């Protein structure tokens, strides 16, 4: 049995190596390292894949969110609402722009933004933008998010870094994750469902004018070479990374199906264990399984982790501390108990290996070991 990895990039590389080497050789020969033909081709191909949304490639997913917020004209002191149970990048860009961060809780089933929690804050605070995070691979409740944004006059900036290819079929909102709100940001970090071999990202919008402004901001605020209309940043996706992404994008649907098949096997193995809850699927959203995250409803997570790691099974906790209790945001005055669902999840979730090349024997081995631990504890 192949060594179990949280993300097996080596197996994926071996499958596409000849095509990658050919693309790299062409780029190195032509020396078009910045804004080469592959960047423009990837921009078009990703747009087509996601139903025609406008795409602006950039250097990473964090930059993508920052560029989106800048393009929307958010000013220092404006309030931005984000869930507390997520990676820090969502909050970080708001803080870097001098925006005032306001947190809300998440749904205990999907782990995505809780509409009721968000609504209770929107009633009291003058929120300028909502940042729903499509966590672990499925879309947030975009029917509710867009309705709240319309009611309270907010922008919606989707964080789709973990959910590329997830499709939301709502009652009033429909589309791929990242294409429903005013703007969105995604990451092509190597471990993502669509990952390159370094840093990379993109900012997206269904609005052509907003996308043009985001493109300008990402390129030093230039409308034309050496003509700077707005204050911008320097955030580019280089040509080598674009070539990797073009090759992987052509396989993304197969990659997604492989993740979903692995998740179904986990479900069958782990779905009836007392004290253990498998991921809940939102019936309005497809799940692309960036992570396969379990929730324990009984003590013993640390002991289970140690046991699995002793058996050669890597596991991770995403995330051990909610954002509202992180040291970087202590100044906002949040205390334990502010967002009980987020806090509880941080203490009870556990993510298993999830990638495109999980083998049946690996999945069986992981399932058997987890079942054996619960049978004896």
Secondary structure, 3 states (H helix, E strand, C coil): CCCCCCCCHHHHHHHHHHHHHHHHHHHHHHCCCECCHHHHHHHHHHHHHCCCCEEEEECCHHHHHHHHHHHCCCCCCCEEEEECCCCCHHHHHHHHCCCEEEEECECCCCCCECHHHHHHHHCCCCEEEEECECHHHECCCHHHHHHHHHHHCCEEEEECCCCCCCEEECCCCEEECCCCCCEEEEECCCCCCCCCCCCCEEEEECCHHHHHHHHHHHECCEEECCEECCCCCECCCEHHHHHHHHHHHCCHHHHHHHHHHHHHHHHHHHCCCCCEECCCCCCCECECCCCEEEEECCCCHHHHHHHHHHCCCCCECCCCCCHHHCHHHHHHCCCCCCCHHHHHHHHHEEEECCCCCCCHHHHHHHHHHHHHHHHCC
